Amino acid sequence: MNNVYENNMKFLPFLKFVNKYKKIIIAISVLLILTIAYLVVKNQIEKQNNVEASIVYNDWLEELSNETPNEDNLNIILNKLLKNYKDTGYTKLALLSKANLDANINKSEEALKNFNTLIDLTSGYGGNKIFNKMGRVSAARILLSEDRYAEALKMIEVYSSSTTNGYIHELTGDILIKQNKNGLALVQYELAANKYSDETSKSIISMKIANIGS
């Protein structure tokens, strides 16, 4: 009998704590259950969206495989991906390929629109740095070819302002040269030279650096 009493007394502080804060404990428990339920449902929805997006993307690939892809069909498929599955990798792949296709047939504005959409989808928290960088570099190249130097520089300044790969430093240098900012261009070319490992790229950079001094 004494043992039972002693055991009950051990739990008394805990029972008092639970009784005092039971509303908070219940609220936290409910919040935790709802959070877990949300994550489970969200995960299932994402899986289902990926499955459905893959089917639409197969239609995209099938259209692209034609000798002369129908642009109207491509736009319809791309819009479907953007409307229903914009967060999936399939949509990002389709955007990138459509933008490159537009660039190759000299539809610069359409290409820039798709590259910018890709950049928007892959920026910020939870974004995709690889797709984002590819979109920015590709857009900057188009802007440079159209003599829109300030826009081109702004497109890649998030990468060129810090240590990045050689090509982005080289591209930044090319833009700065067009703006007659030779000193800044030289810094970027030197960074590119240090990043490149192949002799062909190093030789090209060396010629660009030499041209600044000539």
C-alpha positions in Angstrom: 0.0 0.0 0.0 2.8 2.4 0.9 4.6 1.5 -2.4 1.5 2.5 -4.4 1.3 5.7 -2.5 4.9 6.5 -3.0 4.6 5.8 -6.8 1.6 8.1 -7.1 3.6 10.8 -5.3 6.4 10.5 -7.8 4.0 11.4 -10.6 2.3 14.2 -8.7 4.6 17.0 -10.0 4.1 15.8 -13.6 0.4 15.6 -13.2 0.3 19.1 -11.8 2.4 20.4 -14.7 0.1 18.7 -17.2 -3.0 20.1 -15.5 -1.5 23.6 -15.4 -0.5 23.7 -19.0 -3.0 21.3 -20.5 -4.4 23.9 -23.0 -1.0 24.7 -24.3 -0.1 21.0 -24.5 -3.3 20.2 -26.4 -2.7 23.2 -28.8 0.9 22.1 -29.5 -0.2 18.5 -30.0 -2.9 19.5 -32.4 -0.5 21.8 -34.3 2.1 19.0 -34.5 -0.5 16.5 -35.9 -1.8 19.1 -38.4 1.8 19.8 -39.6 2.6 16.1 -40.0 -0.7 15.6 -41.9 0.1 18.6 -44.1 3.6 17.4 -45.0 2.2 13.9 -45.8 -0.5 15.3 -48.1 1.9 17.8 -49.7 4.4 15.0 -50.4 1.7 12.8 -52.0 0.5 15.7 -54.1 4.0 16.5 -55.3 4.5 12.8 -56.2 1.2 12.8 -58.2 2.1 16.1 -59.9 5.5 14.7 -60.9 3.8 11.6 -62.4 1.3 13.7 -64.3 4.0 16.2 -65.4 6.2 13.4 -66.8 3.3 12.4 -69.1 2.9 15.9 -70.4 6.7 16.2 -70.8 6.7 13.0 -72.9 4.3 14.8 -75.2 6.8 17.7 -75.3 9.7 15.4 -76.2 7.6 13.7 -78.8 6.8 17.0 -80.5 10.5 18.1 -80.3 11.6 14.9 -82.0 9.7 15.9 -85.1 11.8 17.1 -88.0 9.9 20.4 -87.8 8.3 20.8 -84.4 5.0 22.6 -84.4 5.5 25.8 -82.4 1.8 26.1 -81.5 1.8 22.6 -80.1 5.0 23.4 -78.1 3.4 26.5 -76.7 0.3 24.6 -75.7 2.3 21.9 -73.9 4.5 24.5 -72.2 1.6 26.5 -71.0 0.0 23.3 -69.6 3.2 22.6 -67.7 3.4 26.1 -66.4 -0.2 26.3 -65.3 -0.5 22.9 -63.6 3.1 21.7 -62.8 5.3 24.8 -62.6 7.2 23.5 -59.6 8.3 20.3 -61.2 11.7 19.7 -62.9 9.9 18.8 -66.1 8.6 22.3 -66.5 12.0 23.8 -65.9 13.5 21.4 -68.5 10.8 22.4 -71.0 11.3 26.1 -70.4 15.1 25.8 -70.9 14.7 23.8 -74.2 12.0 26.2 -75.5 14.1 29.2 -74.7 17.2 27.7 -76.4 15.0 26.7 -79.4 13.7 30.3 -79.7 17.3 31.7 -79.4 18.5 29.4 -82.2 15.9 30.6 -84.6 16.5 34.3 -83.6 13.4 34.8 -81.6 15.3 36.8 -79.0 12.4 38.3 -77.1 10.5 35.0 -76.9 13.7 33.4 -75.7 14.3 36.1 -73.1 10.7 35.7 -71.9 11.2 32.0 -71.3 14.6 32.4 -69.7 13.2 35.1 -67.3 10.3 32.7 -66.4 12.8 30.0 -65.7 14.8 32.4 -63.5 11.7 33.5 -61.6 10.8 29.8 -60.9 14.2 28.9 -59.7 15.2 32.0 -57.6 15.1 32.3 -53.8 14.6 29.8 -51.1 13.9 26.3 -52.4 15.0 27.4 -55.9 17.3 25.5 -58.3 20.7 27.1 -58.6 21.7 25.1 -61.6 18.7 26.0 -63.7 18.9 29.6 -62.4 22.5 30.0 -63.4 21.8 28.5 -66.9 18.9 30.8 -67.4 20.8 33.9 -66.3 23.9 33.1 -68.4 21.8 32.4 -71.5 19.8 35.5 -71.1 22.9 37.6 -70.6 24.4 36.3 -73.9 21.3 37.3 -75.8 21.3 40.8 -74.2 25.0 41.2 -75.0 24.4 40.3 -78.6 21.7 43.0 -78.7 24.0 45.7 -77.2 21.9 45.8 -74.0 24.9 45.8 -71.8 23.5 47.1 -68.6 20.7 44.5 -68.6 23.2 41.8 -69.5 25.5 42.7 -66.6 22.6 42.9 -64.2 21.4 39.4 -65.2 24.6 37.8 -64.0 25.9 40.2 -61.4 24.7 37.9 -58.7 27.4 35.4 -59.8 30.1 37.7 -61.3 30.4 39.7 -58.1 31.7 36.7 -56.3 34.0 33.8 -57.2 32.2 31.6 -59.8 33.1 29.5 -62.8 35.4 30.8 -65.5 32.8 31.3 -68.2 30.7 33.7 -66.2 33.8 35.8 -65.3 34.7 35.8 -69.0 31.2 36.8 -70.1 31.2 39.5 -67.5 34.5 40.8 -68.8 33.1 40.8 -72.4 30.2 43.0 -71.2 32.4 45.4 -69.3 34.7 45.8 -72.4 31.6 46.9 -74.4 30.9 49.4 -71.7 34.5 50.7 -72.0 35.2 49.6 -68.4 38.6 48.0 -69.2 40.0 47.9 -65.7 37.0 46.0 -64.4 37.0 43.8 -67.4 40.7 42.9 -66.8 39.8 41.8 -63.2 37.1 39.5 -64.6 39.4 38.1 -67.3 42.1 37.3 -64.7 39.6 35.6 -62.5 38.4 33.5 -65.5 42.0 32.6 -66.4 42.5 31.3 -62.9 39.3 29.2 -63.1 39.9 27.7 -66.5 41.8 24.4 -66.7 41.9 23.8 -70.4 44.6 25.5 -72.5 42.2 26.6 -75.3 40.1 28.7 -72.9 43.3 30.1 -71.2 44.6 31.1 -74.6 41.4 32.9 -75.5 41.5 34.8 -72.2 45.2 35.7 -72.7 44.3 37.2 -76.1 41.5 39.2 -74.6 43.8 40.5 -71.8 46.4 41.4 -74.4 43.9 43.3 -76.4 43.1 45.5 -73.4 46.7 46.6 -73.2 47.0 47.2 -76.9 
